[in-house]
């Protein structure tokens, strides 16, 4: 798989505080999926770089960010497993992960 970064997303430090609940959910999902701290850190950065205002949007953005982070860190998990861990549909993960990778400056795999 080929993933090449361009430029990481940026976010304000206050975004961490405003989204603490979602960062905690990412942490719990990483633990349940047996993903390491690097995957959690990457998922958190991806999420905070594009976190929407509404909670429903945050839930699916967090799930897509987690799936994308697992790919970036070479710890791939199935879309279904990530969806279950984040309590969203697999379709939500499927629709979100590629745009998240692209927005972060990565070239998504073509499989």
Secondary structure, DSSP 8 states (H G I E B T S, - for coil): ------------HHHHHHTHHHHHHHHHHHHHTT--HHHHHHHHHHHHHH--SSHHHHHHHHHHHHHHHHHHTT----HHHHHHHHTS-HHHHHHHHHHHHHHTT------
